[in-house]
């Protein structure tokens, strides 16, 4: 799958087609300040884990180039 890049609340996020629900959640469901908390946590710690309204698990990873990558986590 091709990697896409989109700006969400002022942050560049890289993702593939399999995580569109997570992108939509960050972009549309969270208010700017809520999303900023996740992005800043990822920037400071390297990654931030979160769950959306449908109990799907996501990880937002901070990249050295200043962008973020969103991946879906599987439950163990």
KANOR-V382981 format. One record per backbone hydrogen bond with DSSP energy under -1.0 kcal/mol. CO is the residue of the C=O (numbers start at 1). NH is the residue of the N-H. E is the energy in kcal/mol with one decimal. If there is no record, write none. Layout:
co nh e
CO NH E
CO NH E
//
This chain:
co nh e
4 15 -2.2
6 13 -2.9
8 11 -2.0
11 8 -3.3
12 68 -2.1
13 6 -2.4
14 70 -2.3
15 4 -3.7
16 19 -2.0
17 20 -1.3
19 23 -2.0
20 24 -2.7
21 25 -2.1
22 26 -2.4
23 27 -2.7
24 28 -3.3
25 29 -1.1
25 30 -1.6
31 35 -2.6
32 36 -2.6
33 37 -1.5
34 38 -1.3
35 39 -2.5
36 40 -2.9
37 41 -2.0
38 42 -2.3
39 43 -2.3
40 44 -2.3
41 45 -2.7
42 46 -2.2
46 62 -2.2
48 60 -3.0
50 58 -2.9
52 55 -1.7
56 52 -2.1
57 73 -2.3
58 50 -2.3
59 71 -2.5
60 48 -2.2
61 69 -2.5
63 66 -2.0
67 63 -3.1
68 14 -3.6
69 61 -3.2
71 59 -2.6
//
